[in-house]
Amino acid sequence: MAEVVLEHVTKIYPNGFQAVTDLSLDIADGEFLVLVGPSGCGKSTALRMIAGLEEISSGTLRIGDRVVNDVPPKDRDIAMVFQNYALYPHMTVYDNIGFALKLAKTPKDEIDRRVREAAAVLELTDYLDRKPGQLSGGQRQRVAMGRAIVRQPSAFLMDEPLSNLDAKLRVQMRAEIARIQRDLGVTTFYVTHDQVEAMTMGDRVAVIKDGHLQQVDTPQRLYDHPENLFVAAFIGSPSMNLYEGALHIDEAGTSTVTLGSQTLALDPALLAARPALRAYDGRKVVVGIRPEDTEDARLVPDAPADRRLRSTVELVEALGAEILVHFSLDAVPVDAGDPDAQQVTAAGVSSHAVGRFNPRSPARLGEDIEVVVDTARLHVFDPETGLAIWE
């Protein structure tokens, strides 16, 4: 096991394209760190630089106590798990797992011990005599992991290893990979575009956009305290609703925010948590509302009138334990800069907001409803810098 450290690492291709800019990350010994971002953001390039498959244009890469910028991939003591498994179809599971050890001329009894230990961890003992074509997608992915585990590397590098699996199997394999990593305690750098995958697996999550690191923190901290608009919108499913707004604070300290033609009274707890908001009195801000911080007003009859927004239902998605209600507002939506973001449409009209409602909500397509907003939990950003307003 070893710490992996990137210090001001940059990657510029011969055509001048800068894929990664001044990336600094410290992956602690035994830590599971996930790098997440939209397509083309530079996350796989970062992983390939750690692996030695891409040259580093500038900066320093350390694995353990060694600077490895110019060390060949085979001498970096890392193991990679790819999305396409890369198994040998003519070999058994046993031979696939032990192939790297055989190439390294490891003694046969040592190969046998390591392969069987890895198979036990991965619950593959009963499949060692089968060939990859006889296995399910999840089992083939475990074989690919077994091939990495037997090498007993200082670090694992995983490049979107679950992207070829169906939705149900992905959920199962997320839990399995996280369990295996905990059991082995191996430093792991995991790359994905799926923020749900990142949130459920990583000890910490690093968010990257256009080659620039945006924020690194625990999954819950990223969700509760996004540092900028991009992280706020990217982390969370459905995404945070973002609008242009105007903040007003009267002499008594009562605060409101105007969204389009409507005004919401802000809970005093919001100003207490974000004292810097007082400097934005009378100014434009960007207001973020998480879907779960909304509710059908008919289910909250005691909610104050000044904590409600009038809207029209555009789409209802019944999910059993909850319903997602897409509704329109006349507030101006804000683009957070995620190129992979998809706006859900109903009858060809873009929905401006999504609420996660109690399934007892009677919301129906086309009806006018009132939506209660928990204004103590709003997120507020500077419209010019895109940074969250806190202290």
N, C-alpha and C positions, 0 to 999 in steps of 0.2 A: 504494500500500500504506500501511497505517496501523495503529497500535496501537488496540485497542478496550478501554476501561476502564470497568467498572461499580463505583461506589463507594457502598456501603450503599444499594443500590437496593431499593425496596419497592413492591409493587403491591397496592392495596386497592380492590376494586370498590365501587360505590355501595351494594350490599346488605350491605357489611361484610366480605365474604369476602376474606381476605388470601392471595393466590395466591403471592406471592414476598415473602420477609422478609429485609431487610438483606443483600442479595446483593452481594458484592464479588468481582470477577474481573478479571484483567489478561490480555488476549489479546495476546501480543507481535506485533510487525510480522512478517508472514509465517508465523505459527504456525497450526497446525491444532488447534483445541481442540474437544473433543466434550463436550457437556452431556448426561448420561444419567441416567435415573431412571424409576420406574414411572409408569403412567398417572395423570394428574391431579396430578403433583408440582410443576408450575409451569415446566417447562422451555420449553414453547412460548410461554408468557407472557413469559419472559425474552427469547427471541428476538424476539418481536413488539415489545417495548419498545425493543430495539436498532434495529429496523426503523422505528420510529415509528408502528406500527399500534396500539399501546397507550400511553396516557399513563403517565408515571412518577409515582407518588404522592409519593415522596420519594427523595432520593439524587441522584447525579450520573452522567451518562453522557457519556463523551468518545470521539470518534472522531478519531484524530490529535491535533492540538492544539486541537480545538474542543469546547466543551460543547454538546451537541446536544439537550438535554432538550426544547426548544421549537422545534427545527428541523423543518420538514415532511419527510416520508419522501423525497420526490423530490430534496431538497437534502442528503441525508446521505451521498451518494456510496457507497451500498452496493447490492448486487444479491442478490436472493433466488432460491432454487431450491426449489420446493414439491414435495410428494409427488404431486400430481395433474397435473404437467407444465404445465397451463394453456397448451397450444399452440392456435394458430388452425388449425382443420381444413381451411379453404379455401385456406390459404397453403402455398407450398412450404417446404421446410426452409430454403432460402436466405432467403426473406422472413421466416420466423419468427425466425431468428437476427438478422436485420438490422432488425427492426421498430422497436425502441427507438431505434436510430440514425436511422432515417427520421423518427420523430416529433421527434427533436432537430434535424432539418434538417441533418444531417451531409452533406457533399458525397458524391456518388454514388461517386466513385473511392475515397474513404476507407472508405465502407461496404463496397464490394467487397473491398478489401484486408483489412479486419478480419474480415469474414465468412469469407473463404477461409482466413485464418490460424487462426481458431477451428475451422473445419471440419477443417483438417489436424491440429490438436492432438487433436481428438475423433474422428478417423478417420471423418469424415462426408463427405469430399469427393465420394465416388461417389453420395451420396444427396441432394445439394443440390436436385435438380429434383423430388424426390418429395414427396408430401404425408404428414402424420403418420399417416394411416390405412394407409399402405403400409409402415410401419416396425414393428419389434418394440418391446416395452416398453423394453428397454435402449437402443435407438437413440433412442426418443422422449425418454428421460431425458437422453441426451447432447445432444439438440437444446435441451432446456430449459437445460442447463448452458452451451451455446454462446451462448444469448441473454444469459446473465449475463456470460460472458467478454468478449464484444465491447464491453461498456460500459466495460471496464477500470476497475472500481471499486476503492475503497480496501479493501473487505472483502466477502467472500461470506457470506451467511446461508443455511443449508440446513436445512429443516424436514422431517425424516424422508423424504428424497428417494427412498429405496429400498423403502419399505413396500408399494408396489403391485406389486413384482416377485416372481417365483417364487424359491424358495430358491437354485437353481443360479445364476440371473442376479444375485441379490443378491451372492453371493460374488464373481462376476466384476466387478460394478460397484463394489464396495468397493475392489478393487485399482485400478480405473481412476480413480475419483475421487481416491484418495490419490496416484496418479501425476500426474494433471493438476494437483492442488494443489501438489505439489512442483515441477513444471515451471514453473508460473506464479509461485509464491512469494507468493500472495495470502493475506492474513490471512483465516482461515476459522473461523466459528462454526457448528458442526454439532450438531443436536439429534436424539436418537434414544432409544427405550426399549430398544433391543437392546444389551445389554452386550457381546456378541461383536463387533458392529459398532464399538462405542466402542473396545474394546481393540485391534482390528486396524487402526484408521484414525488415531486421534489421536496427536499429539505429546504432548499431555497430556489427561487425562480429568477432568472435574468431575462428581461424583456429587451429586444433589440429591434430597431427600425432603421432602414436605409444604412446599415452598417454602423450605426451609432447605438451604444448601450443607453437605454432609457432609465432603467431602475433595476436594482437587485435587492430582494428581500424574501422573507418567508411568504408562502402563498396567502395567508390571511392578512398580513400587513400590506401586501400589494393590493389586495381587494379593498381593504378598509382605508388605506392611505396612499392612493395613487399620487405620484408626484407631478404628473402632467396629464394633458388631455388624451394623449395616445394610450398611455397605460390604463387610464380610467375606462376608455372605450374598449380596449382590447381584452382586458381581464374581466371576465364575467359573461355569462350566457343565460338569457339574452343580454345584449350590450347595454351599457348605461345610456339613458336618454339624455341628450345634450342640447341646450337651447341658449340663444342669446337672451340676456335678461338685464334688468336695471335694478340696482340696490338702493334702498332708501332707509335711513335711520333717523327717527325724530328725536327731539330734545329729551324725551323721556326714555330713550334707548330702545323703543319699539322698532323693529325692523321688518321690512317687507321686500319682496322681489317681484318685479313685473315681468310677466312672460306673455308677450303678445298683448292682447287686450285684457288679460286677467292678472290679478295680483294675489300672491300668497303671503300670509303672515309667517314669519320665521320664528321657530321655537327659540327661546332664549339660550337653550343649550348649544345651538349652532354658533352663536357669537362667542359663547364661553370657550368652545373648542377651537374656534378660529378667530382670535382677537384681531388679526390683521384685517378682517373684513371692515372694521370701522373706518379704515382709510379709504374705502371704496364707496362711501356714502355719496349718492348722486351720480355714480359712475356705472359704465357698462361692465358686466361680468358674464361669464359662461356658467350656467347652472346645470348640474348633473343630477339626475334622479334614477336610482337603481329601480328596476322593475318590481323587486320585492318590497320596496318602500311605498307602494301604492296599494289601494284597495277600492273596491266598489263601495260607494258611499252608503248604499242601501244596507250593507252589512256592518256599517259603523255609524249608526244613527246619531250618536252623541258627538261626532266629530264637528268641530267649529266650522262655520260657513267659510271663514277666511283661510281654511286649510284644504279647500276643495277647488278642483278645476273642472269646468264644463267641457264636455267632449262628445264626439260621435264615434261609435264603435265601427271599426272597419274590418276586423277579422277576429274570430274567436277560435283558439286552439285548446280543445279539451284534452288534458293529459292525465285525468284520473285524480291524482292527489292535488292538482292545481289546474288553473286554466290561465293561458296567456291571452290577454286581451289587447289587441292593437287598436289604438284610438287616435283620432286626429286632434291637433291643437292649432291655433293660429300663431303660435310662437315660432320663431325662426330657428330651424335645426342647425347644429354646428357639425361640420365635418372634422373628425378627429384624425384623419389622415391614414386610415387603415385601408389599403387597396383591396384587401380580401373581404371587406365588410359587404354584406348583402342586405339591402332594404327589403323587408317583406312587403308585398303589395297585395291589395285587395281590389279587384275590379280595375286593375291598372293604375291605381292611385297609391302613391307611397304613404305608408303609415308613418306618422311622426313620433309615435310613442308606443311603448309596450309596457303593460302592467302584468305582474304575477299575482293573480287574484285567488282568493279562496274558491274552491270548486262549487260552493253553494251560491256563488254570484249568478244572478239570472241574466247577465249581459247577453244581448243578442245583436247580431249584425244589423247595422243601420240605425240603431236606437241612440238617442241622446242620453248620456249618463253623466253623473258627477263622480269624479275620481278623488279620493282622499289621499293626500300626500303627507308622509311623515317628514316634516320640514326640519326636524332635529338631525336628520341623516342626509341632508342634501350635500352635494359636493360643489365647490365653487372654485372657478379658475380665472386667472387673469386672461382677458381676451387677446392681448398682444403677445405675451410670452408663452401662453398655454400652460403655465405653472399653477399648481394648486395653491390656494390662499390659505395659509395656516397661521403661523406665528407673526 
